[in-house]
């Protein structure tokens, strides 16, 4: 695993990596927002993108996601909303 930040990570507002269950790690990268624009976050999974998460893994994922979004809200001084598709 490289310790050099990617271009996306270097330009990001928040980058965080957290465990999801025993098998996965998720790295979320949230870019710096342009004034008045919407944000989108990139999720990279290791060792591969899961096809499905069990209940425990989903709780782990949401805990990590919510922590990242809380940090974004703190940094921008406003509210954030997440829409999962």
MOPAC internal coordinates of N, CA, C and O (Angstrom, degrees):
PM7 1SCF
backbone

  N    0.0000 0     0.00 0     0.00 0    0    0    0
  C    1.4507 1     0.00 0     0.00 0    1    0    0
  C    1.5244 1   108.05 1     0.00 0    2    1    0
  O    1.2310 1   119.97 1   -47.90 1    3    2    1
  N    1.3203 1   117.66 1   132.10 1    3    2    1
  C    1.4568 1   123.35 1  -178.17 1    5    3    2
  C    1.5220 1   111.14 1   -77.24 1    6    5    3
  O    1.2310 1   121.08 1   -38.36 1    7    6    5
  N    1.3364 1   115.53 1   141.64 1    7    6    5
  C    1.4630 1   120.19 1   175.98 1    9    7    6
  C    1.5154 1   110.99 1   -96.73 1   10    9    7
  O    1.2310 1   120.23 1   174.29 1   11   10    9
  N    1.3409 1   117.16 1    -5.71 1   11   10    9
  C    1.4527 1   121.43 1   177.53 1   13   11   10
  C    1.5214 1   109.00 1   -80.38 1   14   13   11
  O    1.2310 1   120.03 1   -53.65 1   15   14   13
  N    1.3610 1   117.56 1   126.35 1   15   14   13
  C    1.4713 1   118.02 1  -179.46 1   17   15   14
  C    1.5176 1   111.64 1   -66.68 1   18   17   15
  O    1.2310 1   120.83 1   -36.95 1   19   18   17
  N    1.3247 1   116.02 1   143.05 1   19   18   17
  C    1.4556 1   120.59 1   176.14 1   21   19   18
  C    1.5280 1   108.68 1   -71.72 1   22   21   19
  O    1.2310 1   120.83 1   -11.18 1   23   22   21
  N    1.3211 1   116.01 1   168.82 1   23   22   21
  C    1.4712 1   120.34 1   178.23 1   25   23   22
  C    1.5288 1   110.15 1   -59.05 1   26   25   23
  O    1.2310 1   120.32 1   137.55 1   27   26   25
  N    1.3362 1   116.99 1   -42.45 1   27   26   25
  C    1.4616 1   121.39 1   179.00 1   29   27   26
  C    1.5287 1   110.83 1   -61.86 1   30   29   27
  O    1.2310 1   120.27 1   136.12 1   31   30   29
  N    1.3356 1   117.09 1   -43.88 1   31   30   29
  C    1.4625 1   120.24 1   178.66 1   33   31   30
  C    1.5246 1   111.42 1   -64.47 1   34   33   31
  O    1.2310 1   119.98 1   142.13 1   35   34   33
  N    1.3304 1   117.65 1   -37.87 1   35   34   33
  C    1.4567 1   120.88 1  -179.53 1   37   35   34
  C    1.5246 1   111.59 1   -65.59 1   38   37   35
  O    1.2310 1   119.99 1   150.19 1   39   38   37
  N    1.3231 1   117.62 1   -29.81 1   39   38   37
  C    1.4646 1   121.84 1  -179.23 1   41   39   38
  C    1.5269 1   111.97 1   -96.93 1   42   41   39
  O    1.2310 1   119.94 1  -172.62 1   43   42   41
  N    1.3095 1   117.71 1     7.38 1   43   42   41
  C    1.4607 1   120.28 1  -172.50 1   45   43   42
  C    1.5174 1   113.02 1   -86.95 1   46   45   43
  O    1.2310 1   121.87 1   -22.70 1   47   46   45
  N    1.3103 1   114.03 1   157.30 1   47   46   45
  C    1.4527 1   122.73 1   172.67 1   49   47   46
  C    1.5205 1   108.58 1   -82.91 1   50   49   47
  O    1.2310 1   120.72 1   135.93 1   51   50   49
  N    1.3270 1   116.22 1   -44.07 1   51   50   49
  C    1.4655 1   122.39 1   179.98 1   53   51   50
  C    1.5234 1   108.75 1  -140.07 1   54   53   51
  O    1.2310 1   120.60 1   -46.87 1   55   54   53
  N    1.3205 1   116.46 1   133.13 1   55   54   53
  C    1.4571 1   122.91 1   169.39 1   57   55   54
  C    1.5125 1   106.48 1  -132.25 1   58   57   55
  O    1.2310 1   120.52 1   -53.25 1   59   58   57
  N    1.3263 1   116.61 1   126.75 1   59   58   57
  C    1.4535 1   121.08 1  -179.24 1   61   59   58
  C    1.5215 1   109.89 1  -142.06 1   62   61   59
  O    1.2310 1   120.96 1   -34.06 1   63   62   61
  N    1.3117 1   115.77 1   145.94 1   63   62   61
  C    1.4585 1   122.19 1   176.63 1   65   63   62
  C    1.5211 1   108.27 1  -123.01 1   66   65   63
  O    1.2310 1   120.62 1   -45.58 1   67   66   65
  N    1.3229 1   116.41 1   134.42 1   67   66   65
  C    1.4525 1   120.57 1  -179.38 1   69   67   66
  C    1.5256 1   110.12 1  -145.47 1   70   69   67
  O    1.2310 1   121.28 1   -24.01 1   71   70   69
  N    1.3285 1   115.16 1   155.99 1   71   70   69
  C    1.4597 1   121.47 1   178.41 1   73   71   70
  C    1.5169 1   110.75 1   -79.04 1   74   73   71
  O    1.2310 1   121.22 1   -37.00 1   75   74   73
  N    1.3093 1   115.28 1   143.00 1   75   74   73
  C    1.4646 1   122.50 1   175.13 1   77   75   74
  C    1.5231 1   105.63 1  -125.72 1   78   77   75
  O    1.2310 1   121.28 1   -76.75 1   79   78   77
  N    1.3336 1   115.16 1   103.25 1   79   78   77
  C    1.4539 1   119.42 1  -175.29 1   81   79   78
  C    1.5116 1   111.13 1    66.70 1   82   81   79
  O    1.2310 1   120.81 1    22.51 1   83   82   81
  N    1.3282 1   116.06 1  -157.49 1   83   82   81
  C    1.4628 1   120.53 1  -179.27 1   85   83   82
  C    1.5221 1   113.05 1   -90.89 1   86   85   83
  O    1.2310 1   120.20 1   164.17 1   87   86   85
  N    1.3272 1   117.23 1   -15.83 1   87   86   85
  C    1.4553 1   120.12 1  -169.84 1   89   87   86
  C    1.5258 1   115.38 1  -106.09 1   90   89   87
  O    1.2310 1   119.74 1   158.07 1   91   90   89
  N    1.3170 1   118.11 1   -21.93 1   91   90   89
  C    1.4622 1   120.15 1  -170.04 1   93   91   90
  C    1.5209 1   113.01 1  -121.21 1   94   93   91
  O    1.2310 1   121.90 1   -23.52 1   95   94   93
  N    1.3279 1   113.96 1   156.48 1   95   94   93
  C    1.4597 1   123.19 1   168.03 1   97   95   94
  C    1.5261 1   106.07 1  -129.58 1   98   97   95
  O    1.2310 1   120.76 1   -39.63 1   99   98   97
  N    1.3113 1   116.16 1   140.37 1   99   98   97
  C    1.4613 1   121.43 1   179.77 1  101   99   98
  C    1.5275 1   108.40 1  -121.20 1  102  101   99
  O    1.2310 1   120.56 1   -50.17 1  103  102  101
  N    1.3170 1   116.53 1   129.83 1  103  102  101
  C    1.4557 1   121.75 1   174.36 1  105  103  102
  C    1.5199 1   107.27 1  -111.00 1  106  105  103
  O    1.2310 1   120.80 1   -61.54 1  107  106  105
  N    1.3265 1   116.07 1   118.46 1  107  106  105
  C    1.4670 1   122.21 1   177.82 1  109  107  106
  C    1.5168 1   108.75 1  -104.20 1  110  109  107
  O    1.2310 1   121.36 1   -48.71 1  111  110  109
  N    1.3095 1   115.01 1   131.29 1  111  110  109
  C    1.4516 1   120.97 1   176.66 1  113  111  110
  C    1.5209 1   107.61 1  -123.74 1  114  113  111
  O    1.2310 1   121.31 1   -56.79 1  115  114  113
  N    1.3300 1   115.10 1   123.21 1  115  114  113
  C    1.4632 1   121.40 1  -179.39 1  117  115  114
  C    1.5211 1   107.26 1  -117.66 1  118  117  115
  O    1.2310 1   119.94 1   -63.07 1  119  118  117
  N    1.3416 1   117.71 1   116.93 1  119  118  117
  C    1.4624 1   120.88 1  -175.18 1  121  119  118
  C    1.5251 1   112.53 1   -73.14 1  122  121  119
  O    1.2310 1   121.38 1   -17.62 1  123  122  121
  N    1.3229 1   114.97 1   162.38 1  123  122  121
  C    1.4671 1   120.17 1   174.16 1  125  123  122
  C    1.5216 1   108.22 1   -65.95 1  126  125  123
  O    1.2310 1   120.04 1   -46.16 1  127  126  125
  N    1.3297 1   117.54 1   133.84 1  127  126  125
  C    1.4693 1   119.47 1  -177.45 1  129  127  126
  C    1.5222 1   112.01 1   -79.77 1  130  129  127
  O    1.2310 1   121.47 1   -33.91 1  131  130  129
  N    1.2991 1   114.80 1   146.09 1  131  130  129
  C    1.4591 1   121.45 1   167.64 1  133  131  130
  C    1.5207 1   106.00 1   -82.69 1  134  133  131
  O    1.2310 1   119.61 1   -37.44 1  135  134  133
  N    1.3205 1   118.35 1   142.56 1  135  134  133
  C    1.4708 1   119.50 1  -179.75 1  137  135  134
  C    1.5341 1   111.87 1   -53.37 1  138  137  135
  O    1.2310 1   120.99 1   -51.97 1  139  138  137
  N    1.3296 1   115.72 1   128.03 1  139  138  137
  C    1.4557 1   121.81 1   177.22 1  141  139  138
  C    1.5150 1   115.67 1    79.39 1  142  141  139
  O    1.2310 1   119.96 1  -174.09 1  143  142  141
  N    1.3300 1   117.68 1     5.91 1  143  142  141
  C    1.4597 1   118.91 1  -177.46 1  145  143  142
  C    1.5252 1   110.94 1  -108.48 1  146  145  143
  O    1.2310 1   121.32 1   -17.73 1  147  146  145
  N    1.3109 1   115.07 1   162.27 1  147  146  145
  C    1.4599 1   121.43 1   176.85 1  149  147  146
  C    1.5287 1   109.01 1   -84.49 1  150  149  147
  O    1.2310 1   121.06 1   -25.25 1  151  150  149
  N    1.3071 1   115.58 1   154.75 1  151  150  149
  C    1.4610 1   121.55 1   177.03 1  153  151  150
  C    1.5157 1   109.84 1  -104.08 1  154  153  151
  O    1.2310 1   121.11 1   -26.04 1  155  154  153
  N    1.2909 1   115.48 1   153.96 1  155  154  153
  C    1.4510 1   120.04 1   168.28 1  157  155  154
  C    1.5186 1   106.58 1  -133.78 1  158  157  155
  O    1.2310 1   120.73 1   -33.82 1  159  158  157
  N    1.3120 1   116.21 1   146.18 1  159  158  157
  C    1.4564 1   118.28 1  -179.29 1  161  159  158
  C    1.5128 1   109.50 1  -110.91 1  162  161  159
  O    1.2310 1   121.45 1   -31.78 1  163  162  161
  N    1.3167 1   114.83 1   148.22 1  163  162  161
  C    1.4605 1   121.07 1   176.45 1  165  163  162
  C    1.5178 1   108.01 1  -102.07 1  166  165  163
  O    1.2310 1   120.74 1   -44.91 1  167  166  165
  N    1.3227 1   116.20 1   135.09 1  167  166  165
  C    1.4677 1   122.13 1   176.86 1  169  167  166
  C    1.5170 1   108.11 1  -117.86 1  170  169  167
  O    1.2310 1   120.66 1   -54.88 1  171  170  169
  N    1.3149 1   116.34 1   125.12 1  171  170  169
  C    1.4582 1   121.70 1   175.16 1  173  171  170
  C    1.5172 1   107.32 1  -115.48 1  174  173  171
  O    1.2310 1   120.79 1   -49.99 1  175  174  173
  N    1.3252 1   116.09 1   130.01 1  175  174  173
  C    1.4607 1   122.22 1  -176.87 1  177  175  174
  C    1.5142 1   110.39 1  -107.99 1  178  177  175
  O    1.2310 1   121.11 1   -36.81 1  179  178  177
  N    1.3221 1   115.47 1   143.19 1  179  178  177
  C    1.4607 1   121.95 1   173.82 1  181  179  178
  C    1.5131 1   108.12 1  -126.67 1  182  181  179
  O    1.2310 1   117.96 1   -41.32 1  183  182  181
  N    1.2804 1   121.50 1   138.68 1  183  182  181
  C    1.4569 1   127.34 1     2.09 1  185  183  182
  C    1.5209 1   112.85 1   -80.17 1  186  185  183
  O    1.2310 1   119.86 1   163.21 1  187  186  185
  N    1.3392 1   117.87 1   -16.79 1  187  186  185
  C    1.4671 1   121.79 1   177.36 1  189  187  186
  C    1.5244 1   107.72 1  -157.21 1  190  189  187
  O    1.2310 1   120.79 1   -15.20 1  191  190  189
  N    1.3279 1   116.09 1   164.80 1  191  190  189
  C    1.4586 1   120.16 1   178.31 1  193  191  190
  C    1.5195 1   109.30 1   -70.76 1  194  193  191
  O    1.2310 1   120.33 1   -54.36 1  195  194  193
  N    1.3549 1   116.97 1   125.64 1  195  194  193
  C    1.4681 1   118.23 1  -179.92 1  197  195  194
  C    1.5209 1   111.35 1   -69.82 1  198  197  195
  O    1.2310 1   120.84 1   -35.34 1  199  198  197
  N    1.3053 1   115.99 1   144.66 1  199  198  197
  C    1.4634 1   120.25 1   175.38 1  201  199  198
  C    1.5209 1   110.50 1   -78.47 1  202  201  199
  O    1.2310 1   120.91 1   149.34 1  203  202  201
  N    1.3172 1   115.87 1   -30.66 1  203  202  201
  C    1.4651 1   121.94 1  -179.45 1  205  203  202
  C    1.5258 1   108.18 1  -155.11 1  206  205  203
  O    1.2310 1   120.87 1   -35.05 1  207  206  205
  N    1.3506 1   115.94 1   144.95 1  207  206  205
  C    1.4586 1   121.79 1   175.63 1  209  207  206
  C    1.5245 1   109.09 1  -109.90 1  210  209  207
  O    1.2310 1   120.58 1   -41.38 1  211  210  209
  N    1.3251 1   116.50 1   138.62 1  211  210  209
  C    1.4627 1   118.54 1   174.54 1  213  211  210
  C    1.5344 1   108.62 1   -77.80 1  214  213  211
  O    1.2310 1   119.94 1    -1.18 1  215  214  213
  N    1.3138 1   117.72 1   178.82 1  215  214  213
  C    1.4738 1   120.71 1  -175.63 1  217  215  214
  C    1.5233 1   112.20 1   -59.33 1  218  217  215
  O    1.2310 1   120.05 1   135.82 1  219  218  217
  N    1.3096 1   117.52 1   -44.18 1  219  218  217
  C    1.4730 1   120.84 1  -179.67 1  221  219  218
  C    1.5245 1   110.90 1   -64.19 1  222  221  219
  O    1.2310 1   120.68 1   134.76 1  223  222  221
  N    1.3301 1   116.30 1   -45.24 1  223  222  221
  C    1.4673 1   120.40 1   179.26 1  225  223  222
  C    1.5300 1   110.68 1   -62.72 1  226  225  223
  O    1.2310 1   120.09 1   140.20 1  227  226  225
  N    1.3228 1   117.43 1   -39.80 1  227  226  225
  C    1.4646 1   120.51 1   178.76 1  229  227  226
  C    1.5253 1   110.46 1   -63.34 1  230  229  227
  O    1.2310 1   119.99 1   139.46 1  231  230  229
  N    1.3376 1   117.63 1   -40.54 1  231  230  229
  C    1.4707 1   120.36 1   176.82 1  233  231  230
  C    1.5188 1   110.71 1   -62.91 1  234  233  231
  O    1.2310 1   119.94 1   137.62 1  235  234  233
  N    1.3331 1   117.72 1   -42.38 1  235  234  233
  C    1.4649 1   121.59 1   177.45 1  237  235  234
  C    1.5235 1   110.74 1   -60.97 1  238  237  235
  O    1.2310 1   121.03 1   133.32 1  239  238  237
  N    1.3437 1   115.64 1   -46.68 1  239  238  237
  C    1.4654 1   120.29 1   180.00 1  241  239  238
  C    1.5241 1   110.82 1   -60.04 1  242  241  239
  O    1.2310 1   120.24 1   131.12 1  243  242  241
  N    1.3203 1   117.14 1   -48.88 1  243  242  241
  C    1.4670 1   120.45 1  -177.93 1  245  243  242
  C    1.5224 1   111.63 1   -65.59 1  246  245  243
  O    1.2310 1   119.87 1   144.32 1  247  246  245
  N    1.3197 1   117.86 1   -35.68 1  247  246  245
  C    1.4633 1   120.97 1   177.28 1  249  247  246
  C    1.5354 1   109.78 1   -61.90 1  250  249  247
  O    1.2310 1   120.26 1   133.29 1  251  250  249
  N    1.3274 1   117.11 1   -46.71 1  251  250  249
  C    1.4642 1   121.43 1   178.30 1  253  251  250
  C    1.5176 1   112.42 1   -65.74 1  254  253  251
  O    1.2310 1   120.73 1   136.51 1  255  254  253
  N    1.3344 1   116.20 1   -43.49 1  255  254  253
  C    1.4666 1   120.96 1   178.42 1  257  255  254
  C    1.5169 1   110.93 1   -61.67 1  258  257  255
  O    1.2310 1   120.49 1   133.71 1  259  258  257
  N    1.3368 1   116.66 1   -46.29 1  259  258  257
  C    1.4650 1   120.27 1  -178.67 1  261  259  258
  C    1.5228 1   111.95 1   -64.09 1  262  261  259
  O    1.2310 1   120.25 1   143.60 1  263  262  261
  N    1.3365 1   117.13 1   -36.40 1  263  262  261
  C    1.4655 1   120.05 1   177.24 1  265  263  262
  C    1.5324 1   110.28 1   -64.46 1  266  265  263
  O    1.2310 1   120.41 1   138.48 1  267  266  265
  N    1.3377 1   116.81 1   -41.52 1  267  266  265
  C    1.4715 1   120.12 1   178.67 1  269  267  266
  C    1.5259 1   110.89 1   -64.74 1  270  269  267
  O    1.2310 1   120.37 1   136.86 1  271  270  269
  N    1.3260 1   116.90 1   -43.14 1  271  270  269
  C    1.4663 1   120.22 1   179.87 1  273  271  270
  C    1.5205 1   111.74 1   -67.68 1  274  273  271
  O    1.2310 1   119.93 1   145.54 1  275  274  273
  N    1.3186 1   117.73 1   -34.46 1  275  274  273
  C    1.4703 1   120.76 1   175.99 1  277  275  274
  C    1.5240 1   110.56 1   -63.93 1  278  277  275
  O    1.2310 1   120.67 1   140.51 1  279  278  277
  N    1.3239 1   116.33 1   -39.49 1  279  278  277
  C    1.4707 1   120.04 1   177.96 1  281  279  278
  C    1.5254 1   110.64 1   -65.61 1  282  281  279
  O    1.2310 1   120.14 1   139.37 1  283  282  281
  N    1.3298 1   117.33 1   -40.63 1  283  282  281
  C    1.4711 1   120.67 1   176.96 1  285  283  282
  C    1.5290 1   109.85 1   -61.08 1  286  285  283
  O    1.2310 1   120.14 1   133.86 1  287  286  285
  N    1.3221 1   117.34 1   -46.14 1  287  286  285
  C    1.4734 1   120.79 1   179.72 1  289  287  286
  C    1.5261 1   110.60 1   -59.36 1  290  289  287
  O    1.2310 1   120.76 1   138.59 1  291  290  289
  N    1.3315 1   116.15 1   -41.41 1  291  290  289
  C    1.4647 1   119.73 1   178.89 1  293  291  290
  C    1.5296 1   110.81 1   -63.98 1  294  293  291
  O    1.2310 1   120.50 1   136.16 1  295  294  293
  N    1.3201 1   116.66 1   -43.84 1  295  294  293
  C    1.4637 1   120.75 1  -176.92 1  297  295  294
  C    1.5209 1   113.13 1   -68.67 1  298  297  295
  O    1.2310 1   120.18 1   143.22 1  299  298  297
  N    1.3386 1   117.26 1   -36.78 1  299  298  297
  C    1.4682 1   118.81 1  -178.81 1  301  299  298
  C    1.5249 1   111.79 1   -89.76 1  302  301  299
  O    1.2310 1   120.53 1   169.65 1  303  302  301
  N    1.3335 1   116.60 1   -10.35 1  303  302  301
  C    1.4643 1   119.88 1   179.19 1  305  303  302
  C    1.5169 1   112.83 1    69.78 1  306  305  303
  O    1.2310 1   120.25 1  -144.63 1  307  306  305
  N    1.3103 1   117.13 1    35.37 1  307  306  305
  C    1.4577 1   120.89 1  -179.53 1  309  307  306
  C    1.5052 1   111.12 1  -157.36 1  310  309  307
  O    1.2310 1   121.26 1     5.47 1  311  310  309
  N    1.3077 1   115.20 1  -174.53 1  311  310  309
  C    1.4506 1   122.01 1  -178.11 1  313  311  310
  C    1.5318 1   110.67 1   -86.79 1  314  313  311
  O    1.2310 1   121.19 1   -25.06 1  315  314  313
  N    1.3186 1   115.33 1   154.94 1  315  314  313
  C    1.4659 1   121.51 1   173.56 1  317  315  314
  C    1.5165 1   108.20 1  -129.99 1  318  317  315
  O    1.2310 1   121.00 1   -25.34 1  319  318  317
  N    1.3113 1   115.69 1   154.66 1  319  318  317
  C    1.4494 1   121.99 1   177.62 1  321  319  318
  C    1.5227 1   107.54 1  -133.26 1  322  321  319
  O    1.2310 1   120.67 1   -37.72 1  323  322  321
  N    1.3107 1   116.32 1   142.28 1  323  322  321
  C    1.4547 1   121.67 1   179.64 1  325  323  322
  C    1.5165 1   109.23 1  -119.55 1  326  325  323
  O    1.2310 1   120.58 1   -49.58 1  327  326  325
  N    1.3219 1   116.49 1   130.42 1  327  326  325
  C    1.4593 1   122.00 1   175.71 1  329  327  326
  C    1.5164 1   106.42 1  -117.67 1  330  329  327
  O    1.2310 1   120.67 1   -61.36 1  331  330  329
  N    1.3319 1   116.33 1   118.64 1  331  330  329
  C    1.4573 1   120.99 1   178.82 1  333  331  330
  C    1.5239 1   108.87 1   -96.96 1  334  333  331
  O    1.2310 1   121.50 1   -44.63 1  335  334  333
  N    1.3270 1   114.74 1   135.37 1  335  334  333
  C    1.4640 1   119.34 1   176.12 1  337  335  334
  C    1.5031 1   109.56 1  -121.96 1  338  337  335
  O    1.2310 1   120.10 1   180.00 1  339  338  337

